[in-house]
Amino acid sequence: MVPCDLTPGGPHGHACTLCDLFVMVDNIIDFLLLRIIPILTALMIAIGGFMYIMSRGSPEDLNRVKKLLTSLGIGLLIIYGAWLIVYSFLFVFGGVAWEGFGEGWWVIFCD
């Protein structure tokens, strides 16, 4: 997660700068958005499916399932929408490089 060396002679080959702090924060955000949130989303969908099966047609329970899945969808839109807005802001002000929609269009670069 840390893209620089905190001690001299470390494996990365350079001392930490302010830019490395932004890269580290980017690594943490990418880990959460691309590794943790999809797992939690799948878990919540599975829980919603289990609740749907166990509701047996009860209107109150079906409303709870509907609220759960709707909240999940809105939450995902907020999370990934905020991520897109932040990186669009960084792109406009030159903090990230545009290299198309391929792998790594959101990567922060340091000079």
URNORTA-V653397 format. One record per residue. N is the residue number from 1. PHI is phi in degrees with one decimal (* if undefined). NEAR is the number of other C-alpha atoms within 10 Angstrom. Layout:
BEGIN
n:phi:near
N:PHI:NEAR
N:PHI:NEAR
END
This chain:
BEGIN
n:phi:near
1:*:10
2:-88.9:14
3:-87.4:19
4:-144.6:19
5:-101.2:16
6:-83.6:12
7:-120.2:11
8:-63.1:11
9:77.9:10
10:-77.8:11
11:-71.6:10
12:-84.8:13
13:88.3:12
14:-148.9:14
15:-76.2:14
16:-70.8:16
17:-125.7:12
18:-63.3:8
19:-62.1:15
20:-64.3:18
21:-62.8:14
22:-64.8:16
23:-65.1:19
24:-64.4:16
25:-62.3:14
26:-62.2:16
27:-62.2:17
28:-66.8:14
29:-63.7:13
30:-62.8:15
31:-60.7:13
32:-66.4:13
33:-73.3:16
34:-104.6:11
35:-118.5:11
36:-83.0:11
37:-62.6:14
38:-61.8:13
39:-67.3:13
40:-64.1:12
41:-63.9:16
42:-61.8:11
43:-64.2:12
44:-67.5:15
45:-65.5:16
46:-64.7:12
47:-64.4:15
48:-62.0:20
49:-64.5:14
50:-64.0:12
51:-63.9:16
52:-64.5:18
53:-65.7:13
54:-77.7:12
55:-71.6:16
56:53.3:10
57:84.3:10
58:-67.6:10
59:-60.1:10
60:-65.5:10
61:-68.5:16
62:-64.6:18
63:-65.5:13
64:-63.9:15
65:-64.5:21
66:-62.6:14
67:-64.7:13
68:-61.8:17
69:-69.7:18
70:-65.9:12
71:-63.1:12
72:-63.2:17
73:-63.5:13
74:-65.0:11
75:-62.3:13
76:-65.4:16
77:-61.8:12
78:-65.9:12
79:-63.0:13
80:-75.1:12
81:-66.4:12
82:-64.0:12
83:-61.1:16
84:-66.0:13
85:-65.4:11
86:-62.6:12
87:-71.8:18
88:-66.1:15
89:-61.0:13
90:-64.4:15
91:-64.9:16
92:-61.9:11
93:-94.4:9
94:83.0:12
95:-84.8:17
96:-131.2:18
97:-101.3:15
98:-91.8:13
99:-130.5:11
100:86.2:9
101:-90.3:8
102:-72.3:8
103:-62.7:8
104:92.2:11
105:-67.9:14
106:-101.4:22
107:-73.7:17
108:-80.6:20
109:-114.7:13
110:-121.7:12
111:-93.5:3
END
